Amino acid sequence: MTSEASYERKPQAWQNIFVRIASVAVILFLIGSIIRLNAKANDLVEQRDELEKQVNDYAEEVEELEDQLARPYDDEYIKNVAREKLGLRMPDEIIFYNELIK
């Protein structure tokens, strides 16, 4: 009877070891998933911050352009546009170019 009792306990011991191994594997998988998700969340937070900065920069640029549109078309504005956009100059102006400084 003692040999039968020990024989019956062996399958139970193997089942117990299998359950422990499976539990450890599941726990390790869950820990790995949590770490991976945490890293992905940090990356998404950084990406969101960068996009918010871009949105703010674009909003400032839009405000500047709206201010330019709101200004009247006076002589000074027309002169600035002619110089900057069209590369024109006044008849009595002399333009010097310096290629050494960039």
Secondary structure, DSSP 8 states (H G I E B T S, - for coil): -HHHHHHHHHHHHHHHHHHHHHHHHHHHHHHHHHHHHHHHHHHHHHHHHHHHHHHHHHHHHHHHHHHHHHS---HHHHHHHHHHTT----TT------SS--
